[in-house]
Amino acid sequence: MVRCARVAAAVAAVALLGAGLTGCSLFGLEEEPPLECPGEEPPAAEPGEARVLLTIAEGTSPWDLTTVVYDDGTAALLDGQQGAASTNALAAAGTLPRAVVGPYDDRPGSWRTGYLLPCALDELRDLASDALFGSPEYGRVAITDRPWTYVSYDNGATRAEVEVHAFDTGYTEGLDWSERRARERLAALTHFLQANLVVTGEELPVTAAQVDGSSEVAEDFEWPGPPPAELLGEDGCGVLTEDQATAVLTFAREDGLGEASSQLTVRALPPGVSGCD
Protein backbone atom coordinates (compact mmCIF):
# COMPACT_ATOMS: atom_id res chain seq x y z
CA MET A 1 0.00 0.00 0.00
CA VAL A 2 1.36 3.39 -0.93
CA ARG A 3 1.13 5.76 2.00
CA CYS A 4 -0.75 9.06 1.57
CA ALA A 5 2.36 11.06 2.29
CA ARG A 6 3.85 9.70 -0.92
CA VAL A 7 0.83 10.31 -3.17
CA ALA A 8 1.59 13.96 -3.91
CA ALA A 9 4.93 13.03 -5.39
CA ALA A 10 3.33 10.33 -7.48
CA VAL A 11 0.73 12.76 -8.80
CA ALA A 12 3.38 15.31 -9.64
CA ALA A 13 5.09 12.68 -11.74
CA VAL A 14 1.71 11.86 -13.36
CA ALA A 15 2.15 8.26 -12.32
CA LEU A 16 -0.65 7.95 -9.81
CA LEU A 17 -2.56 4.64 -10.18
CA GLY A 18 -5.70 3.46 -8.49
CA ALA A 19 -3.72 1.14 -6.22
CA GLY A 20 -1.61 4.08 -5.08
CA LEU A 21 -4.71 5.86 -3.78
CA THR A 22 -5.56 3.15 -1.29
CA GLY A 23 -5.97 4.61 2.19
CA CYS A 24 -5.92 8.24 1.03
CA SER A 25 -8.72 10.75 1.33
CA LEU A 26 -10.77 10.93 -1.87
CA PHE A 27 -14.30 11.85 -2.80
CA GLY A 28 -16.78 11.56 -5.65
CA LEU A 29 -15.87 8.12 -6.95
CA GLU A 30 -19.42 6.75 -7.35
CA GLU A 31 -21.30 6.91 -10.64
CA GLU A 32 -24.53 8.87 -10.43
CA PRO A 33 -27.64 7.95 -12.45
CA PRO A 34 -29.52 10.78 -14.16
CA LEU A 35 -32.78 12.07 -12.74
CA GLU A 36 -35.98 10.77 -14.20
CA CYS A 37 -38.09 13.66 -15.46
CA PRO A 38 -41.26 12.01 -16.82
CA GLY A 39 -43.11 13.99 -19.45
CA GLU A 40 -40.61 16.85 -19.54
CA GLU A 41 -39.39 18.24 -22.83
CA PRO A 42 -35.98 19.73 -23.74
CA PRO A 43 -35.85 23.54 -23.96
CA ALA A 44 -36.92 24.86 -27.35
CA ALA A 45 -34.45 27.75 -27.29
CA GLU A 46 -30.87 27.86 -28.53
CA PRO A 47 -27.91 28.28 -26.16
CA GLY A 48 -27.29 31.97 -25.48
CA GLU A 49 -30.88 33.16 -25.72
CA ALA A 50 -31.10 33.15 -21.91
CA ARG A 51 -28.55 34.57 -19.49
CA VAL A 52 -25.59 32.53 -18.30
CA LEU A 53 -26.44 30.56 -15.15
CA LEU A 54 -23.31 28.48 -14.47
CA THR A 55 -19.87 28.09 -15.99
CA ILE A 56 -17.04 25.61 -15.45
CA ALA A 57 -13.44 26.18 -16.50
CA GLU A 58 -10.46 23.92 -15.94
CA GLY A 59 -6.85 24.90 -16.55
CA THR A 60 -4.83 27.91 -15.52
CA SER A 61 -7.40 30.68 -16.05
CA PRO A 62 -11.14 31.27 -15.54
CA TRP A 63 -11.21 31.72 -19.31
CA ASP A 64 -10.35 28.02 -19.79
CA LEU A 65 -14.10 27.45 -20.15
CA THR A 66 -15.39 23.99 -20.92
CA THR A 67 -19.07 24.16 -19.96
CA VAL A 68 -21.76 26.86 -19.91
CA VAL A 69 -25.30 26.27 -18.63
CA TYR A 70 -27.96 28.88 -19.33
CA ASP A 71 -30.97 29.91 -17.25
CA ASP A 72 -33.40 28.11 -19.57
CA GLY A 73 -31.58 24.78 -19.33
CA THR A 74 -29.69 24.99 -22.63
CA ALA A 75 -25.95 24.37 -22.50
CA ALA A 76 -22.77 24.81 -24.52
CA LEU A 77 -19.82 22.40 -24.31
CA LEU A 78 -16.37 22.88 -25.70
CA ASP A 79 -15.27 20.29 -28.27
CA GLY A 80 -13.69 17.32 -26.58
CA GLN A 81 -15.84 17.66 -23.44
CA GLN A 82 -18.95 15.91 -24.76
CA GLY A 83 -17.73 12.40 -24.03
CA ALA A 84 -16.33 13.53 -20.70
CA ALA A 85 -19.71 14.87 -19.66
CA SER A 86 -21.48 11.64 -20.49
CA THR A 87 -18.97 9.49 -18.61
CA ASN A 88 -18.70 11.56 -15.41
CA ALA A 89 -15.24 12.87 -16.27
CA LEU A 90 -15.83 16.59 -16.84
CA ALA A 91 -14.03 18.42 -14.04
CA ALA A 92 -14.58 15.22 -12.10
CA ALA A 93 -13.17 14.42 -8.71
CA GLY A 94 -11.44 11.08 -8.73
CA THR A 95 -10.30 11.02 -12.34
CA LEU A 96 -6.73 10.03 -13.11
CA PRO A 97 -4.34 12.99 -13.35
CA ARG A 98 -3.13 14.39 -16.62
CA ALA A 99 -0.59 17.06 -17.51
CA VAL A 100 -1.52 20.55 -16.32
CA VAL A 101 -2.77 22.22 -19.47
CA GLY A 102 -5.85 24.19 -20.35
CA PRO A 103 -8.36 23.24 -23.03
CA TYR A 104 -7.01 26.06 -25.23
CA ASP A 105 -3.32 25.17 -25.08
CA ASP A 106 -3.40 23.51 -28.49
CA ARG A 107 -5.84 24.95 -31.03
CA PRO A 108 -9.20 26.57 -30.30
CA GLY A 109 -12.13 24.19 -30.37
CA SER A 110 -15.73 24.95 -31.20
CA TRP A 111 -18.80 24.93 -28.96
CA ARG A 112 -21.55 22.33 -29.20
CA THR A 113 -25.07 22.12 -27.83
CA GLY A 114 -26.60 20.35 -24.85
CA TYR A 115 -29.39 20.79 -22.33
CA LEU A 116 -30.82 19.89 -18.93
CA LEU A 117 -34.43 18.84 -18.49
CA PRO A 118 -36.46 21.17 -16.21
CA CYS A 119 -36.36 18.94 -13.12
CA ALA A 120 -32.59 18.54 -13.49
CA LEU A 121 -32.18 22.30 -13.89
CA ASP A 122 -34.09 22.90 -10.64
CA GLU A 123 -31.88 20.41 -8.81
CA LEU A 124 -28.76 22.01 -10.30
CA ARG A 125 -29.81 25.37 -8.86
CA ASP A 126 -30.18 23.86 -5.38
CA LEU A 127 -26.81 22.09 -5.57
CA ALA A 128 -25.06 25.23 -6.87
CA SER A 129 -26.49 27.36 -4.07
CA ASP A 130 -25.40 24.80 -1.49
CA ALA A 131 -21.90 24.42 -2.96
CA LEU A 132 -21.00 27.99 -3.89
CA PHE A 133 -22.77 30.46 -1.63
CA GLY A 134 -21.49 31.30 1.84
CA SER A 135 -17.83 31.92 0.92
CA PRO A 136 -16.63 28.30 1.14
CA GLU A 137 -12.92 27.63 1.64
CA TYR A 138 -11.47 24.77 -0.41
CA GLY A 139 -7.89 24.77 0.82
CA ARG A 140 -4.91 23.72 -1.26
CA VAL A 141 -3.62 20.16 -1.40
CA ALA A 142 0.06 19.23 -1.54
CA ILE A 143 0.06 18.38 -5.24
CA THR A 144 1.98 20.28 -7.89
CA ASP A 145 1.40 20.76 -11.61
CA ARG A 146 -2.37 20.30 -11.43
CA PRO A 147 -5.00 22.52 -13.07
CA TRP A 148 -7.41 24.76 -11.23
CA THR A 149 -11.16 24.32 -11.52
CA TYR A 150 -13.16 27.56 -11.76
CA VAL A 151 -16.92 27.58 -11.23
CA SER A 152 -19.26 30.56 -11.39
CA TYR A 153 -22.97 30.68 -10.59
CA ASP A 154 -25.43 33.55 -11.01
CA ASN A 155 -29.01 33.00 -9.82
CA GLY A 156 -30.12 36.43 -11.01
CA ALA A 157 -29.78 38.05 -7.60
CA THR A 158 -26.42 36.80 -6.28
CA ARG A 159 -23.25 35.72 -8.04
CA ALA A 160 -20.56 33.38 -6.73
CA GLU A 161 -17.15 32.60 -8.24
CA VAL A 162 -14.80 29.98 -6.82
CA GLU A 163 -11.47 28.45 -7.79
CA VAL A 164 -10.22 25.12 -6.50
CA HIS A 165 -6.74 23.70 -6.88
CA ALA A 166 -6.36 20.06 -8.05
CA PHE A 167 -10.09 19.44 -7.76
CA ASP A 168 -9.88 17.00 -10.68
CA THR A 169 -7.81 14.55 -8.61
CA GLY A 170 -10.34 14.17 -5.79
CA TYR A 171 -7.40 14.22 -3.35
CA THR A 172 -8.18 15.88 0.03
CA GLU A 173 -5.35 14.71 2.30
CA GLY A 174 -4.15 17.54 4.57
CA LEU A 175 -7.33 19.61 4.33
CA ASP A 176 -9.43 20.39 7.40
CA TRP A 177 -13.01 19.19 7.77
CA SER A 178 -14.66 22.33 6.41
CA GLU A 179 -12.42 22.38 3.33
CA ARG A 180 -13.15 18.73 2.59
CA ARG A 181 -16.85 19.35 3.04
CA ALA A 182 -16.69 22.30 0.63
CA ARG A 183 -15.02 20.12 -2.01
CA GLU A 184 -17.56 17.36 -1.48
CA ARG A 185 -20.42 19.80 -2.09
CA LEU A 186 -18.75 21.06 -5.24
CA ALA A 187 -18.20 17.48 -6.37
CA ALA A 188 -21.90 16.78 -5.83
CA LEU A 189 -22.66 19.67 -8.19
CA THR A 190 -20.21 18.69 -10.93
CA HIS A 191 -21.13 15.01 -10.80
CA PHE A 192 -24.81 15.85 -11.00
CA LEU A 193 -24.16 17.97 -14.06
CA GLN A 194 -22.13 15.21 -15.67
CA ALA A 195 -24.90 12.67 -15.10
CA ASN A 196 -27.77 14.88 -16.27
CA LEU A 197 -26.39 17.03 -19.08
CA VAL A 198 -27.81 15.72 -22.34
CA VAL A 199 -25.35 16.36 -25.16
CA THR A 200 -26.82 16.88 -28.61
CA GLY A 201 -23.48 17.81 -30.16
CA GLU A 202 -24.63 20.31 -32.78
CA GLU A 203 -21.92 22.87 -33.50
CA LEU A 204 -22.78 26.42 -32.49
CA PRO A 205 -21.97 29.23 -34.92
CA VAL A 206 -19.01 31.46 -34.13
CA THR A 207 -20.11 34.86 -32.87
CA ALA A 208 -16.97 36.11 -31.11
CA ALA A 209 -13.38 35.16 -30.33
CA GLN A 210 -11.18 36.23 -27.45
CA VAL A 211 -7.44 36.71 -27.79
CA ASP A 212 -5.37 37.10 -24.65
CA GLY A 213 -1.74 37.01 -23.66
CA SER A 214 1.28 39.14 -24.48
CA SER A 215 1.54 41.48 -27.44
CA GLU A 216 5.31 40.87 -27.64
CA VAL A 217 5.19 38.57 -30.64
CA ALA A 218 7.75 38.44 -33.43
CA GLU A 219 7.68 41.38 -35.82
CA ASP A 220 7.13 39.08 -38.79
CA PHE A 221 4.03 37.45 -37.25
CA GLU A 222 1.12 37.64 -39.68
CA TRP A 223 -2.50 36.63 -39.21
CA PRO A 224 -5.91 37.88 -40.37
CA GLY A 225 -6.49 39.87 -37.19
CA PRO A 226 -5.33 43.32 -36.11
CA PRO A 227 -1.79 43.75 -34.74
CA PRO A 228 -1.64 42.04 -31.32
CA ALA A 229 -0.45 45.21 -29.57
CA GLU A 230 -3.45 47.09 -30.92
CA LEU A 231 -5.90 44.30 -30.10
CA LEU A 232 -4.70 43.41 -26.61
CA GLY A 233 -4.03 46.89 -25.24
CA GLU A 234 -2.95 47.36 -21.64
CA ASP A 235 -5.21 44.61 -20.33
CA GLY A 236 -3.67 41.90 -22.49
CA CYS A 237 -7.06 40.86 -23.84
CA GLY A 238 -9.21 41.66 -26.86
CA VAL A 239 -12.42 40.42 -28.47
CA LEU A 240 -13.04 39.98 -32.18
CA THR A 241 -16.50 39.66 -33.70
CA GLU A 242 -18.14 38.59 -36.95
CA ASP A 243 -15.79 38.15 -39.93
CA GLN A 244 -12.59 38.92 -37.99
CA ALA A 245 -13.48 36.37 -35.31
CA THR A 246 -14.16 33.70 -37.92
CA ALA A 247 -10.96 34.47 -39.82
CA VAL A 248 -8.71 34.37 -36.74
CA LEU A 249 -10.31 31.19 -35.43
CA THR A 250 -9.95 29.49 -38.80
CA PHE A 251 -6.31 30.57 -38.99
CA ALA A 252 -5.56 29.33 -35.46
CA ARG A 253 -7.32 26.00 -36.06
CA GLU A 254 -5.87 25.22 -39.46
CA ASP A 255 -2.41 26.76 -39.37
CA GLY A 256 -1.81 27.23 -35.66
CA LEU A 257 -0.10 30.26 -34.16
CA GLY A 258 3.41 28.85 -34.51
CA GLU A 259 5.94 30.47 -32.21
CA ALA A 260 3.30 33.04 -31.21
CA SER A 261 1.39 30.30 -29.40
CA SER A 262 3.59 30.92 -26.37
CA GLN A 263 2.37 34.53 -26.26
CA LEU A 264 -1.20 34.36 -27.56
CA THR A 265 -4.25 32.25 -26.78
CA VAL A 266 -7.26 32.27 -29.11
CA ARG A 267 -10.64 31.19 -27.75
CA ALA A 268 -14.01 30.79 -29.43
CA LEU A 269 -16.43 32.42 -27.00
CA PRO A 270 -19.65 30.55 -26.21
CA PRO A 271 -22.93 32.39 -26.85
CA GLY A 272 -23.77 34.99 -24.23
CA VAL A 273 -20.20 35.32 -22.91
CA SER A 274 -18.79 38.74 -23.75
CA GLY A 275 -15.11 37.98 -23.06
CA CYS A 276 -12.30 39.95 -21.39
CA ASP A 277 -14.38 40.76 -18.29
VOGU-3710 file (C-alpha; in Angstrom, 3 decimals, decimal comma):
1> mvrcarvaaa> 0,000/0,000/0,000  1,365/3,388/-0,926  1,132/5,761/2,004  -0,753/9,061/1,567  2,361/11,064/2,290  3,846/9,696/-0,922  0,825/10,307/-3,171  1,586/13,961/-3,908  4,926/13,031/-5,390  3,328/10,326/-7,477
11> vaavallgag> 0,725/12,755/-8,799  3,382/15,312/-9,639  5,087/12,676/-11,738  1,713/11,863/-13,364  2,149/8,263/-12,316  -0,651/7,950/-9,812  -2,559/4,644/-10,177  -5,705/3,458/-8,488  -3,724/1,144/-6,217  -1,610/4,078/-5,080
21> ltgcslfgle> -4,709/5,859/-3,776  -5,562/3,147/-1,293  -5,972/4,605/2,192  -5,919/8,235/1,027  -8,717/10,752/1,330  -10,769/10,929/-1,874  -14,302/11,854/-2,802  -16,775/11,557/-5,652  -15,866/8,116/-6,954  -19,421/6,754/-7,346
31> eepplecpge> -21,298/6,909/-10,638  -24,530/8,866/-10,431  -27,641/7,955/-12,446  -29,515/10,783/-14,164  -32,778/12,073/-12,736  -35,979/10,767/-14,198  -38,092/13,662/-15,464  -41,261/12,008/-16,821  -43,112/13,994/-19,452  -40,613/16,847/-19,537
41> eppaaepgea> -39,387/18,239/-22,834  -35,984/19,732/-23,740  -35,854/23,539/-23,957  -36,921/24,856/-27,347  -34,447/27,754/-27,290  -30,874/27,858/-28,535  -27,905/28,283/-26,158  -27,286/31,967/-25,483  -30,884/33,163/-25,719  -31,105/33,154/-21,908
51> rvlltiaegt> -28,554/34,570/-19,495  -25,590/32,528/-18,298  -26,440/30,559/-15,153  -23,313/28,477/-14,468  -19,866/28,092/-15,995  -17,043/25,609/-15,448  -13,441/26,181/-16,497  -10,461/23,924/-15,935  -6,855/24,896/-16,550  -4,827/27,909/-15,517
61> spwdlttvvy> -7,404/30,676/-16,046  -11,142/31,273/-15,537  -11,207/31,720/-19,314  -10,354/28,019/-19,786  -14,098/27,454/-20,151  -15,385/23,989/-20,919  -19,074/24,164/-19,957  -21,760/26,856/-19,913  -25,300/26,268/-18,631  -27,956/28,883/-19,331
71> ddgtaalldg> -30,965/29,906/-17,252  -33,400/28,114/-19,571  -31,580/24,776/-19,330  -29,687/24,988/-22,628  -25,950/24,372/-22,500  -22,769/24,808/-24,521  -19,823/22,396/-24,310  -16,368/22,885/-25,703  -15,274/20,287/-28,271  -13,693/17,317/-26,576
81> qqgaastnal> -15,840/17,663/-23,444  -18,954/15,907/-24,762  -17,725/12,401/-24,025  -16,327/13,533/-20,703  -19,706/14,870/-19,656  -21,478/11,643/-20,493  -18,972/9,490/-18,611  -18,703/11,561/-15,415  -15,241/12,874/-16,266  -15,831/16,593/-16,844
91> aaagtlprav> -14,027/18,420/-14,041  -14,580/15,216/-12,098  -13,168/14,421/-8,709  -11,437/11,084/-8,726  -10,303/11,017/-12,338  -6,726/10,029/-13,115  -4,339/12,994/-13,346  -3,134/14,390/-16,617  -0,586/17,059/-17,510  -1,524/20,547/-16,320
101> vgpyddrpgs> -2,765/22,221/-19,468  -5,855/24,188/-20,351  -8,356/23,245/-23,031  -7,012/26,055/-25,232  -3,322/25,172/-25,084  -3,398/23,508/-28,491  -5,840/24,950/-31,032  -9,198/26,574/-30,300  -12,134/24,188/-30,366  -15,734/24,946/-31,197
111> wrtgyllpca> -18,800/24,928/-28,958  -21,554/22,335/-29,196  -25,069/22,120/-27,833  -26,598/20,352/-24,849  -29,387/20,788/-22,329  -30,818/19,890/-18,927  -34,429/18,844/-18,490  -36,457/21,169/-16,206  -36,365/18,935/-13,119  -32,591/18,545/-13,490
121> ldelrdlasd> -32,185/22,304/-13,889  -34,091/22,898/-10,636  -31,878/20,409/-8,809  -28,764/22,011/-10,295  -29,809/25,372/-8,858  -30,179/23,861/-5,385  -26,814/22,095/-5,571  -25,060/25,226/-6,875  -26,491/27,364/-4,073  -25,401/24,804/-1,490
131> alfgspeygr> -21,902/24,425/-2,962  -21,002/27,988/-3,893  -22,765/30,463/-1,625  -21,490/31,299/1,843  -17,827/31,918/0,917  -16,631/28,297/1,139  -12,918/27,633/1,644  -11,469/24,767/-0,408  -7,886/24,769/0,824  -4,912/23,718/-1,260
141> vaitdrpwty> -3,623/20,164/-1,404  0,061/19,232/-1,536  0,060/18,379/-5,241  1,984/20,280/-7,893  1,399/20,757/-11,611  -2,368/20,299/-11,426  -4,997/22,521/-13,070  -7,409/24,758/-11,226  -11,156/24,319/-11,519  -13,162/27,555/-11,764
151> vsydngatra> -16,919/27,579/-11,230  -19,264/30,565/-11,390  -22,975/30,678/-10,591  -25,431/33,554/-11,007  -29,010/33,003/-9,823  -30,117/36,429/-11,006  -29,782/38,049/-7,596  -26,418/36,801/-6,285  -23,253/35,720/-8,043  -20,557/33,380/-6,732
161> evevhafdtg> -17,155/32,603/-8,243  -14,798/29,984/-6,821  -11,473/28,450/-7,795  -10,223/25,117/-6,500  -6,739/23,703/-6,885  -6,359/20,065/-8,050  -10,092/19,438/-7,759  -9,882/17,003/-10,682  -7,812/14,548/-8,608  -10,336/14,168/-5,790
171> ytegldwser> -7,402/14,222/-3,345  -8,179/15,877/0,031  -5,348/14,711/2,300  -4,150/17,542/4,567  -7,335/19,610/4,334  -9,430/20,385/7,403  -13,005/19,187/7,774  -14,661/22,330/6,412  -12,422/22,377/3,331  -13,153/18,728/2,595
181> rarerlaalt> -16,854/19,350/3,038  -16,693/22,303/0,633  -15,024/20,121/-2,008  -17,564/17,364/-1,479  -20,418/19,803/-2,090  -18,753/21,064/-5,237  -18,198/17,475/-6,373  -21,903/16,784/-5,829  -22,660/19,675/-8,187  -20,214/18,692/-10,927
191> hflqanlvvt> -21,128/15,005/-10,802  -24,812/15,854/-11,003  -24,165/17,968/-14,057  -22,134/15,212/-15,671  -24,898/12,670/-15,100  -27,768/14,876/-16,272  -26,392/17,029/-19,076  -27,811/15,716/-22,343  -25,345/16,365/-25,156  -26,816/16,875/-28,612
201> geelpvtaaq> -23,477/17,812/-30,163  -24,631/20,311/-32,780  -21,922/22,866/-33,501  -22,778/26,423/-32,493  -21,965/29,233/-34,922  -19,014/31,463/-34,125  -20,111/34,861/-32,872  -16,972/36,111/-31,111  -13,384/35,157/-30,333  -11,184/36,231/-27,454
211> vdgssevaed> -7,437/36,707/-27,792  -5,374/37,104/-24,649  -1,735/37,012/-23,659  1,277/39,136/-24,484  1,543/41,484/-27,443  5,307/40,869/-27,641  5,190/38,575/-30,644  7,751/38,438/-33,425  7,677/41,382/-35,817  7,132/39,075/-38,787
221> fewpgpppae> 4,025/37,451/-37,247  1,120/37,635/-39,677  -2,496/36,633/-39,211  -5,912/37,877/-40,372  -6,492/39,869/-37,190  -5,332/43,324/-36,113  -1,794/43,748/-34,741  -1,640/42,038/-31,318  -0,451/45,214/-29,567  -3,448/47,085/-30,923
231> llgedgcgvl> -5,904/44,298/-30,103  -4,701/43,412/-26,607  -4,029/46,890/-25,238  -2,946/47,364/-21,644  -5,214/44,615/-20,326  -3,667/41,903/-22,493  -7,059/40,861/-23,843  -9,207/41,664/-26,858  -12,421/40,422/-28,467  -13,037/39,979/-32,176
241> tedqatavlt> -16,501/39,662/-33,702  -18,135/38,590/-36,954  -15,786/38,149/-39,931  -12,594/38,919/-37,993  -13,484/36,367/-35,311  -14,159/33,702/-37,920  -10,958/34,466/-39,820  -8,713/34,374/-36,740  -10,310/31,188/-35,430  -9,952/29,491/-38,799
251> faredglgea> -6,312/30,568/-38,991  -5,563/29,327/-35,464  -7,324/26,003/-36,063  -5,866/25,217/-39,455  -2,407/26,760/-39,366  -1,810/27,235/-35,662  -0,098/30,256/-34,156  3,411/28,854/-34,512  5,940/30,468/-32,209  3,305/33,039/-31,210
261> ssqltvralp> 1,389/30,296/-29,399  3,592/30,918/-26,367  2,371/34,533/-26,255  -1,203/34,360/-27,564  -4,253/32,254/-26,783  -7,264/32,269/-29,111  -10,643/31,188/-27,747  -14,007/30,787/-29,426  -16,428/32,421/-27,003  -19,646/30,549/-26,206
271> pgvsgcd> -22,927/32,389/-26,846  -23,767/34,991/-24,228  -20,200/35,320/-22,912  -18,795/38,745/-23,745  -15,113/37,975/-23,061  -12,303/39,950/-21,395  -14,377/40,760/-18,286
//
